[in-house]
């Protein structure tokens, strides 16, 4: 049974887990609090991949954890990866009780860590603040359970729903505050994705420009015919650039590989890369969270695919007029019965702008 203090200690562990939100990828963000006689004796969170997990990080900060309770936001691992099993470290340290928010969906763990702790005579409870723990690692959980990353598409629009002038000019629709908010979302993502049309028109860097430590997100371009310029700014980033193409032009592939690109050749759907195949391949490369910044063509295809988990739309307090460009290219919609319905989750003010968060409505 949990006691009245357990929720507070688990909330602290969840808060600690966020310390690694920019650095633990592709591992989950995990926090750990060690408590003895109602007093916190050590805290930790998961470090970069290959370094200490949250439990080890906490245990290294105390000389005597015997009889303590460990509050952990995710089931301690039970297998050897780049580090040793955390459940073994907890057992060796003499931990008397373990409270976990949820079990690990990783099939290499998936209840085995909890079973090992119980077999060692340690009292184990699970499920405390589980929803909060799931939200913290939704990309990792989705990759483990569905073989897909958590996909978020970001768009910016005027109050009349335009993303650019008819000429394509779009700098800047939104405020400096919104653009800085986007940088933090980029930094927390495993991959930043766009289409080749955006690359050719805007030549973006698509990197995370922040002043804190992070694991650089991979830059991903959907490039049907391998039109990526060898002089593209994103090829100068510290992060890797991955191209998904339908082209079998080996000369172009070799030139882009020499420029530092990794290339995946995928099947075509409607003369464009198969989006399901692309995101399955990204998950296989341990991409937990995919952040999309693209134009109306790719966003229209994503809306049709029903792959996007979350749409973030920044709405600025300006008007661009009826000749401006729209958010989604959806030529198949001819009647109101074909309209796409989104579910509004929340609205937040960012500087003078609004950030609206939507999910796609699952077809019935």
ROSE-64393 format. One record per residue (C-alpha): residue in three letters; x negated, y, z. Coordinates in steps of 0.2 Angstrom, whole numbers, padded with zeros to 4 digits, always signed. Layout:
# ROSE-64393
ALAXYZ...
END
This chain:
# ROSE-64393
UNK+0000+0000+0000UNK-0006+0017-0004UNK-0007+0030+0010UNK-0001+0048+0011UNK-0019+0055+0006UNK-0021+0044-0009UNK-0013+0055-0021UNK-0023+0070-0016UNK-0040+0060-0018UNK-0034+0053-0035UNK-0030+0071-0041UNK-0047+0076-0036UNK-0054+0061-0046UNK-0044+0066-0061UNK-0050+0084-0059UNK-0068+0077-0059UNK-0065+0067-0075UNK-0062+0083-0084UNK-0080+0088-0081UNK-0085+0075-0095UNK-0071+0080-0108UNK-0084+0087-0120UNK-0099+0074-0116UNK-0093+0056-0113UNK-0087+0052-0131UNK-0084+0039-0137UNK-0082+0033-0119UNK-0067+0038-0109UNK-0067+0053-0096UNK-0067+0045-0079UNK-0069+0052-0061UNK-0073+0044-0045UNK-0071+0049-0027UNK-0078+0039-0012UNK-0069+0042+0004UNK-0073+0035+0022UNK-0062+0039+0037UNK-0052+0052+0027UNK-0068+0062+0022UNK-0075+0063+0005UNK-0093+0056+0005UNK-0097+0057-0013UNK-0090+0061-0030UNK-0094+0057-0048UNK-0089+0057-0066UNK-0094+0048-0082UNK-0110+0055-0090UNK-0115+0054-0108UNK-0114+0037-0117UNK-0128+0026-0111UNK-0129+0035-0094UNK-0120+0033-0077UNK-0102+0029-0077UNK-0092+0039-0064UNK-0093+0025-0050UNK-0112+0024-0052UNK-0113+0043-0052UNK-0104+0044-0036UNK-0113+0029-0028UNK-0130+0037-0032UNK-0125+0052-0021UNK-0122+0042-0004UNK-0134+0031+0006UNK-0120+0021+0014UNK-0103+0017+0005UNK-0099+0002+0016UNK-0081+0001+0020UNK-0076+0016+0009UNK-0062+0018-0002UNK-0066+0022-0020UNK-0053+0032-0030UNK-0056+0029-0049UNK-0046+0036-0063UNK-0049+0020-0074UNK-0052+0002-0070UNK-0070-0001-0066UNK-0079-0010-0081UNK-0084-0028-0079UNK-0095-0031-0094UNK-0113-0027-0099UNK-0113-0013-0112UNK-0126+0001-0112UNK-0124+0001-0093UNK-0121-0013-0081UNK-0104-0017-0074UNK-0097-0004-0062UNK-0086-0017-0052UNK-0102-0026-0048UNK-0110-0010-0041UNK-0094-0007-0030UNK-0095-0024-0023UNK-0114-0023-0020UNK-0111-0006-0011UNK-0099-0014+0001UNK-0083-0004-0004UNK-0068-0010+0006UNK-0054-0003-0005UNK-0052+0002-0023UNK-0037+0013-0029UNK-0036+0015-0048UNK-0024+0025-0059UNK-0023+0012-0072UNK-0031-0003-0080UNK-0043-0001-0095UNK-0035-0006-0112UNK-0052-0011-0118UNK-0051-0029-0121UNK-0069-0031-0114UNK-0061-0026-0097UNK-0042-0026-0097UNK-0039-0032-0079UNK-0055-0042-0077UNK-0063-0028-0067UNK-0049-0028-0055UNK-0048-0047-0054UNK-0067-0047-0050UNK-0065-0034-0036UNK-0051-0044-0028UNK-0061-0060-0029UNK-0074-0052-0019UNK-0061-0048-0005UNK-0059-0030-0010UNK-0041-0022-0008UNK-0036-0016-0025UNK-0021-0005-0029UNK-0017+0002-0046UNK-0004+0014-0054UNK-0007+0030-0044UNK-0005+0045-0056UNK-0006+0034-0071UNK+0003+0046-0083UNK-0010+0059-0079UNK-0024+0047-0082UNK-0017+0042-0098UNK-0015+0060-0104UNK-0033+0063-0100UNK-0039+0049-0111UNK-0025+0047-0124UNK-0037+0046-0139UNK-0047+0032-0131UNK-0031+0022-0126UNK-0023+0024-0143UNK-0039+0018-0152UNK-0040+0003-0140UNK-0021-0001-0142UNK-0017+0004-0160UNK-0034+0005-0169UNK-0031+0023-0173UNK-0037+0039-0166UNK-0026+0053-0158UNK-0023+0065-0172UNK-0020+0083-0169UNK-0017+0095-0184UNK-0020+0114-0181UNK-0012+0127-0192UNK-0011+0146-0191UNK+0003+0156-0198UNK+0011+0173-0198UNK+0028+0176-0190UNK+0036+0172-0207UNK+0027+0156-0209UNK+0013+0160-0220UNK-0005+0154-0219UNK-0013+0166-0231UNK-0009+0179-0244UNK-0005+0173-0262UNK-0023+0176-0266UNK-0029+0164-0253UNK-0036+0177-0241UNK-0032+0172-0223UNK-0046+0180-0212UNK-0039+0184-0199UNK-0021+0179-0196UNK-0023+0175-0178UNK-0032+0184-0164UNK-0050+0182-0157UNK-0042+0174-0142UNK-0034+0161-0153UNK-0049+0157-0163UNK-0059+0154-0147UNK-0045+0143-0141UNK-0048+0133-0157UNK-0066+0131-0153UNK-0063+0123-0137UNK-0051+0111-0145UNK-0064+0107-0158UNK-0077+0104-0145UNK-0066+0091-0136UNK-0063+0081-0152UNK-0073+0067-0159UNK-0071+0072-0177UNK-0065+0088-0186UNK-0056+0084-0202UNK-0052+0094-0218UNK-0049+0092-0236UNK-0060+0096-0251UNK-0049+0110-0256UNK-0053+0119-0240UNK-0071+0116-0242UNK-0071+0123-0260UNK-0061+0138-0256UNK-0068+0143-0239UNK-0085+0134-0237UNK-0082+0133-0218UNK-0095+0126-0206UNK-0081+0117-0195UNK-0092+0115-0180UNK-0088+0119-0162UNK-0096+0136-0158UNK-0096+0135-0139UNK-0108+0140-0125UNK-0108+0123-0115UNK-0115+0106-0118UNK-0105+0094-0129UNK-0106+0079-0140UNK-0106+0087-0157UNK-0090+0081-0167UNK-0092+0073-0183UNK-0086+0083-0199UNK-0075+0073-0210UNK-0070+0078-0228UNK-0057+0069-0238UNK-0064+0071-0255UNK-0055+0061-0269UNK-0067+0064-0283UNK-0083+0069-0274UNK-0083+0087-0277UNK-0092+0092-0261UNK-0106+0105-0266UNK-0123+0100-0260UNK-0125+0118-0254UNK-0109+0117-0242UNK-0112+0126-0226UNK-0106+0111-0216UNK-0121+0101-0222UNK-0132+0112-0212UNK-0123+0108-0196UNK-0132+0098-0182UNK-0117+0086-0183UNK-0115+0072-0196UNK-0104+0075-0212UNK-0093+0060-0217UNK-0084+0059-0234UNK-0070+0048-0238UNK-0067+0046-0257UNK-0059+0036-0270UNK-0073+0039-0283UNK-0085+0025-0287UNK-0097+0037-0295UNK-0114+0030-0288UNK-0124+0045-0294UNK-0113+0057-0285UNK-0113+0046-0270UNK-0132+0045-0270UNK-0134+0064-0271UNK-0123+0067-0257UNK-0131+0053-0246UNK-0148+0062-0250UNK-0140+0078-0243UNK-0136+0069-0227UNK-0118+0063-0230UNK-0111+0046-0225UNK-0098+0040-0238UNK-0084+0028-0237UNK-0075+0023-0253UNK-0056+0020-0249UNK-0041+0015-0259UNK-0030+0029-0267UNK-0012+0033-0263UNK-0004+0046-0275UNK-0021+0049-0282UNK-0028+0054-0264UNK-0037+0044-0251UNK-0026+0032-0241UNK-0023+0041-0225UNK-0019+0025-0215UNK-0035+0017-0221UNK-0046+0033-0217UNK-0040+0034-0199UNK-0042+0015-0196UNK-0060+0017-0202UNK-0063+0032-0191UNK-0056+0022-0176UNK-0068+0008-0181UNK-0082+0021-0180UNK-0077+0025-0162UNK-0068+0041-0166UNK-0056+0044-0151UNK-0048+0061-0156UNK-0047+0068-0174UNK-0044+0087-0175UNK-0037+0092-0193UNK-0040+0109-0200UNK-0033+0109-0218UNK-0022+0117-0231UNK-0005+0114-0236UNK-0009+0099-0247UNK-0017+0088-0234UNK-0005+0094-0220UNK+0010+0089-0232UNK+0003+0072-0234UNK+0000+0070-0216UNK+0018+0075-0212UNK+0024+0062-0224UNK+0013+0049-0217UNK+0019+0051-0199UNK+0002+0049-0193UNK+0000+0065-0183UNK+0002+0064-0165UNK+0003+0082-0162UNK+0004+0098-0172UNK-0003+0114-0164UNK+0003+0129-0173UNK-0004+0146-0169UNK+0009+0160-0173UNK+0002+0178-0175UNK+0012+0193-0173UNK+0011+0199-0191UNK+0020+0197-0207UNK+0012+0192-0224UNK+0028+0192-0235UNK+0036+0180-0246UNK+0022+0178-0259UNK+0011+0171-0245UNK+0006+0153-0244UNK+0016+0140-0234UNK+0011+0127-0221UNK+0015+0111-0230UNK+0016+0106-0248UNK+0031+0095-0249UNK+0037+0094-0267UNK+0048+0079-0263UNK+0060+0089-0252UNK+0075+0093-0263UNK+0090+0093-0251UNK+0093+0097-0233UNK+0095+0079-0229UNK+0076+0076-0233UNK+0070+0090-0221UNK+0056+0086-0209UNK+0061+0088-0191UNK+0048+0092-0177UNK+0050+0091-0158UNK+0044+0106-0149UNK+0034+0101-0133UNK+0028+0118-0126UNK+0024+0136-0130UNK+0009+0145-0123UNK+0004+0163-0126UNK-0014+0165-0132UNK-0019+0183-0132UNK-0006+0191-0143UNK-0002+0175-0152UNK+0009+0160-0148UNK+0003+0142-0148UNK+0017+0130-0152UNK+0014+0112-0149UNK+0025+0099-0159UNK+0027+0081-0162UNK+0034+0073-0177UNK+0051+0066-0175UNK+0051+0047-0178UNK+0062+0043-0193UNK+0078+0033-0187
END
